[in-house]
């Protein structure tokens, strides 16, 4: 495989690493891998490096990048705030300019999943998107599951409380009393906007993969939660949902990280094969 550093975007302020097989197939899609939070282009537990190399071994080009102001990418002159959507569109321009692929798939984790969603909204060059621990809608069943989980956990780990004292968290509770899965660091789209976006994704026949780890099991509590929240997804043939309850958000354990990478490569190859067999979906 080959790996090379590139500068791209306005004024060449953005930085990334292109990974490719020895002889790229321009009829296959390329894969875009943005930052996860403030972690630079290597990804959590070097997952982005391992993923890019696995993709190259499977014959696919990838670009793992630093968004503006992160890693080795500078703040783009003239922009008051970092705008990851502009960064990702510039990354797609950089891939297009090299004529190494047909169509682009984006793989985003946590904040990168929100970035991937926003990019998919505005750029039709994306033919597929992967969201790792991204948007998590609530449903009545999920609320019930969360409530039962809280009661079960507290009854198992805490001593009985005096009569008349509620087991539920009170407003103003200390941060360490809140479940990690209830802390939100990134804004997700509203339910109505998410639904409208999904309608557009379906119209474009965008391939979608949603992956949820054990770190969000208190929020994404059952396999069909996304479909129950957005019934328009029911029966959509380009949708895949996977839960990996044994995995943490950063895939620190090598076994779960390797299993995830194998799943992602297989899914991308499946999308590539489907697109080549049905050119009208490109």
Rosetta blueprint (number, residue, H / E / L):
1 X L
2 X E
3 X E
4 X E
5 X E
6 X E
7 X E
8 X E
9 X L
10 X H
11 X H
12 X H
13 X L
14 X E
15 X E
16 X E
17 X E
18 X E
19 X E
20 X E
21 X L
22 X L
23 X L
24 X L
25 X L
26 X L
27 X L
28 X L
29 X L
30 X E
31 X E
32 X E
33 X E
34 X L
35 X L
36 X E
37 X L
38 X L
39 X E
40 X L
41 X L
42 X L
43 X L
44 X H
45 X H
46 X H
47 X H
48 X H
49 X H
50 X H
51 X H
52 X H
53 X H
54 X H
55 X H
56 X H
57 X H
58 X L
59 X L
60 X L
61 X L
62 X E
63 X E
64 X E
65 X E
66 X E
67 X L
68 X L
69 X L
70 X L
71 X L
72 X L
73 X L
74 X L
75 X L
76 X L
77 X L
78 X L
79 X L
80 X L
81 X L
82 X L
83 X L
84 X H
85 X H
86 X H
87 X H
88 X H
89 X H
90 X H
91 X H
92 X H
93 X H
94 X H
95 X H
96 X H
97 X H
98 X L
99 X L
100 X L
101 X L
102 X L
103 X L
104 X E
105 X E
106 X E
107 X E
108 X E
109 X E
110 X L
111 X H
112 X H
113 X H
114 X H
115 X H
116 X H
117 X H
118 X H
119 X H
120 X H
121 X H
122 X H
123 X L
124 X L
125 X L
126 X E
127 X E
128 X E
129 X E
130 X E
131 X E
132 X E
133 X L
134 X L
135 X L
136 X L
137 X L
138 X L
139 X L
140 X H
141 X H
142 X H
143 X H
144 X H
145 X H
146 X H
147 X H
148 X H
149 X H
150 X H
151 X H
152 X H
153 X H
154 X H
155 X H
156 X H
157 X H
158 X L
159 X L
160 X L
161 X L
162 X L
163 X L
164 X L
165 X L
166 X L
167 X L
168 X L
169 X L
170 X L
171 X L
172 X L
173 X L
174 X L
175 X H
176 X H
177 X H
178 X L
179 X L
180 X H
181 X H
182 X H
183 X L
184 X L
185 X L
186 X L
187 X L
188 X L
189 X L
190 X L
191 X H
192 X H
193 X H
194 X H
195 X H
196 X H
197 X H
198 X H
199 X H
200 X H
201 X H
202 X H
203 X H
204 X L
205 X L
206 X L
207 X E
208 X E
209 X E
210 X E
211 X E
212 X E
213 X E
214 X H
215 X H
216 X H
217 X L
218 X L
219 X L
220 X L
221 X L
222 X L
223 X L
224 X L
225 X H
226 X H
227 X H
228 X H
229 X H
230 X L
231 X H
232 X H
233 X H
234 X L
235 X L
236 X L
237 X L
238 X L
239 X E
240 X E
241 X E
242 X E
243 X E
244 X E
245 X L
246 X L
247 X L
248 X L
249 X L
250 X L
251 X L
252 X L
253 X L
254 X H
255 X H
256 X H
257 X H
258 X H
259 X H
260 X H
261 X H
262 X H
263 X H
264 X H
265 X H
266 X H
267 X H
268 X H
269 X H
270 X H
271 X H
272 X H
273 X H
274 X H
275 X H
276 X H
277 X H
278 X L
279 X H
280 X H
281 X H
282 X L
